[in-house]
Amino acid sequence: MKLLLGATSCTFEGTILQNVCAMAPQVDDIELILYNCQGDNNFLSASEVAKLRQLSQEFNVGYTVHLPSSLGKVDMDERWLNKAVDDWRKGVECTLDLQPRAYIWHWEAERFGLSPAEDLEFWHSRVREAAERFLSYNLVSPKLLCVENLSFAYQFIYDDVRELELSVCLDIGHWRRFYPEDNLWKELLPKVKVIHLHGVDRINDCDHLAFSKDDKCYWQELAKALRELNDDRELVLTFEVFNCEHWQICQSMWKSIEREEWL
């Protein structure tokens, strides 16, 4: 297995282009985070994409794209469904020329927590309908679309991911924060194209932090599981933090873990 180390396009304060210019010499992959929050968005223009392609060639760096998300609980009515599908479509269309390695895809929830909704049957019908509408555009191979685990248990959508022949983005930080005793993540590994790593403070219930000593045993377990897969694919490992100092700490600790646990 070839691990490609990555950073986000929000590693420090600034635009996507400013972040890529700074991080491209240091990483193999950059997660371009497209958002759509309170009516604002940062979909890439043709000129920005041209510059990103130039940087990709100059520094031999690739991209993953985080598709837009409402970044919180939503009312999953018809308006939400239409907007979500349209935003995902725009997110793919504006980045196709970058030939991303993967697209990170949130399947949203009506509420935050281990259960995504009070009415699970309605919620599930909504997320499945939204997914099928988006897939009907046939913009990219379903295998490039990686459904990320959020606060709710992945068991709610795992059958859908398999039936629709999608891939997985394994956010091991989310996994540790919300359901640390659930080992389903190991079963998901054969379908994983992208892994998100970040530190977790379970006492204060927050994540996307620098690694701490408390995180190390989890990342060691992940490194061991990856080594045991013994396949020849590329896998993107993104330190999904939004602070340059946090990124440096994460990178340093992971390299230490690799020396101890890898190969």
C-alpha positions in Angstrom: 0.0 0.0 0.0 1.2 3.5 -0.8 0.1 6.1 1.7 -0.2 9.7 0.4 -0.1 12.3 3.2 -2.4 15.3 2.9 -3.5 18.6 4.3 -6.7 20.6 4.0 -7.2 23.8 2.1 -8.0 25.5 5.4 -4.7 24.6 7.2 -4.2 28.3 7.8 -6.4 31.4 7.3 -6.7 32.3 3.7 -8.1 31.2 0.4 -8.0 27.8 -1.2 -5.3 29.0 -3.6 -3.2 30.6 -0.8 -3.3 27.3 1.2 -2.4 25.2 -1.8 0.5 27.5 -2.7 1.8 27.1 0.9 1.2 23.3 1.4 1.8 21.9 -2.1 5.6 21.5 -1.5 5.0 19.7 1.7 2.3 17.1 0.9 1.1 14.5 -1.6 -2.5 15.6 -1.6 -4.6 18.6 -0.6 -8.3 18.3 0.4 -10.1 21.2 -1.3 -13.0 22.0 1.1 -16.0 23.4 -0.7 -18.6 24.7 1.7 -22.1 26.2 1.5 -23.1 27.7 4.7 -25.8 30.4 5.3 -25.9 31.1 1.5 -22.2 31.5 1.0 -20.1 29.2 -1.1 -16.5 28.9 -2.4 -17.0 27.0 -5.7 -13.9 27.3 -7.8 -13.7 29.5 -10.8 -12.1 28.5 -14.1 -9.1 30.7 -13.4 -8.6 29.2 -9.9 -8.8 25.7 -11.4 -6.2 26.6 -14.0 -3.9 27.8 -11.3 -4.5 24.7 -9.2 -3.7 22.5 -12.2 -0.4 24.4 -12.6 0.5 23.9 -8.9 -0.4 20.2 -9.2 2.0 19.7 -12.1 4.8 21.9 -10.5 4.8 20.1 -7.1 3.4 16.7 -8.1 0.5 17.2 -5.7 -3.0 15.8 -6.2 -6.4 16.7 -4.8 -9.3 15.3 -3.0 -12.5 17.4 -3.0 -14.8 17.8 0.0 -18.2 18.4 -1.5 -20.5 21.1 0.0 -22.3 20.4 3.2 -24.7 22.4 5.4 -22.2 21.9 8.3 -25.0 21.1 10.8 -28.4 19.6 11.4 -30.9 20.2 8.6 -34.6 20.0 7.9 -34.6 17.4 5.2 -37.5 18.7 3.2 -37.8 19.0 -0.6 -36.0 22.3 -0.6 -33.0 20.7 1.2 -33.0 17.8 -1.2 -32.9 19.9 -4.3 -30.2 22.2 -2.9 -28.1 19.4 -1.6 -28.1 17.6 -4.9 -27.4 20.8 -6.9 -24.5 21.8 -4.6 -22.9 18.4 -4.9 -23.3 18.6 -8.7 -21.7 22.0 -8.8 -18.9 20.8 -6.5 -18.0 18.0 -8.9 -18.4 20.1 -12.1 -16.1 22.9 -11.0 -13.3 20.5 -10.1 -13.5 17.9 -12.8 -10.5 19.3 -14.6 -8.3 18.7 -11.6 -8.9 14.9 -11.9 -9.4 14.5 -8.1 -8.4 11.2 -6.5 -11.7 11.2 -4.6 -14.7 13.3 -3.6 -15.6 13.4 0.1 -19.4 13.2 0.6 -21.4 13.9 3.7 -24.8 12.2 4.1 -26.4 14.7 6.4 -28.6 14.3 9.4 -31.6 16.1 10.9 -29.9 16.2 14.3 -26.4 15.9 15.8 -25.6 12.7 17.6 -25.5 8.9 17.4 -28.9 8.8 15.8 -29.4 11.0 12.7 -33.2 11.6 13.1 -36.2 10.8 15.3 -38.0 9.3 12.3 -35.2 7.0 10.9 -37.3 5.6 8.1 -38.1 9.1 6.7 -34.5 10.2 7.1 -33.1 7.1 5.4 -35.5 7.5 2.5 -34.4 11.2 2.1 -30.6 10.5 2.1 -31.1 7.5 -0.3 -33.2 9.6 -2.7 -30.7 12.5 -2.6 -27.8 10.0 -3.3 -29.6 8.4 -6.2 -30.5 11.8 -7.7 -26.9 12.9 -7.5 -25.6 9.7 -9.0 -28.1 10.0 -11.9 -25.9 12.8 -13.3 -23.1 10.2 -14.0 -20.5 12.9 -13.4 -17.8 10.5 -12.1 -17.4 6.8 -11.2 -19.3 6.0 -8.0 -16.0 4.6 -6.7 -14.6 8.1 -6.6 -17.4 9.2 -4.3 -16.4 8.5 -0.7 -19.2 8.6 1.9 -17.7 9.9 5.2 -18.7 8.8 8.7 -20.1 11.6 10.8 -21.6 11.5 14.3 -24.2 8.9 13.6 -23.3 5.2 13.3 -22.2 4.1 9.9 -24.4 1.0 10.1 -27.3 3.3 9.2 -25.9 3.8 5.6 -23.4 0.9 5.1 -25.8 -1.2 3.0 -26.5 1.8 0.8 -22.8 2.5 0.3 -22.3 -1.1 -0.8 -25.5 -1.3 -3.0 -24.6 1.9 -4.8 -20.9 0.7 -5.2 -19.5 3.8 -3.5 -16.3 4.1 -1.6 -15.7 5.2 2.0 -13.9 8.1 3.6 -12.9 6.9 7.1 -12.7 9.7 9.5 -11.0 7.9 12.3 -11.2 11.1 14.5 -15.0 11.1 14.2 -15.0 7.4 14.9 -13.0 7.8 18.1 -15.1 10.7 19.3 -18.5 9.2 18.8 -18.3 5.4 18.9 -14.8 4.4 20.0 -15.8 0.8 21.0 -17.3 0.1 17.5 -14.8 -1.8 15.3 -16.8 -1.6 12.1 -14.1 0.7 10.7 -11.8 -2.3 10.2 -14.5 -4.0 8.1 -14.8 -0.8 6.0 -11.0 -0.6 5.2 -11.2 -2.5 1.9 -13.6 0.1 0.6 -11.7 3.1 2.0 -10.0 5.5 -0.4 -9.4 8.4 2.0 -8.7 8.5 5.8 -9.1 11.7 7.9 -6.9 11.9 11.0 -7.1 14.5 13.7 -6.9 14.7 17.5 -9.9 14.3 19.7 -10.7 15.8 23.1 -13.5 13.5 24.4 -13.7 15.3 27.8 -14.7 18.6 26.1 -16.4 16.9 23.2 -14.4 18.4 20.3 -12.2 17.2 17.5 -10.1 18.3 14.5 -7.3 19.1 16.9 -3.6 18.4 17.0 -2.7 14.9 18.0 -2.0 14.4 21.7 -0.5 11.5 23.6 -4.0 10.2 24.3 -4.6 9.8 20.6 -1.5 7.7 19.9 -2.8 4.3 20.7 -5.7 4.8 18.2 -3.3 5.8 15.4 -1.0 2.9 16.2 -4.0 0.5 15.8 -4.8 2.1 12.5 -1.2 1.8 11.2 -1.2 -1.9 12.2 -4.5 -2.5 10.4 -3.3 -0.8 7.2 -0.1 -2.8 7.2 -2.0 -6.0 7.5 -4.2 -5.1 4.5 -1.1 -5.8 2.3 -2.6 -4.5 -1.0 -1.1 -2.3 -3.7 -3.6 0.6 -3.8 -3.0 4.3 -3.1 -4.7 5.6 0.0 -4.9 9.3 1.0 -4.2 10.0 4.7 -5.3 13.6 5.3 -4.6 15.4 8.6 -7.9 17.2 8.8 -7.0 20.1 11.0 -7.4 23.8 10.4 -4.3 25.2 12.0 -0.8 25.0 10.7 0.7 24.2 14.1 -1.8 21.4 14.6 -0.9 20.0 11.1 2.8 20.0 11.9 2.1 18.2 15.2 -0.1 15.6 13.5 2.5 15.0 10.7 5.3 14.6 13.3 3.4 12.1 15.4 2.2 10.0 12.4 5.8 9.8 11.1 6.9 8.6 14.6 4.1 6.0 14.5 5.2 4.9 11.0 8.7 4.3 12.2 7.4 2.2 15.1 4.5 0.4 13.4 4.9 0.5 9.6 7.0 -1.8 7.5 
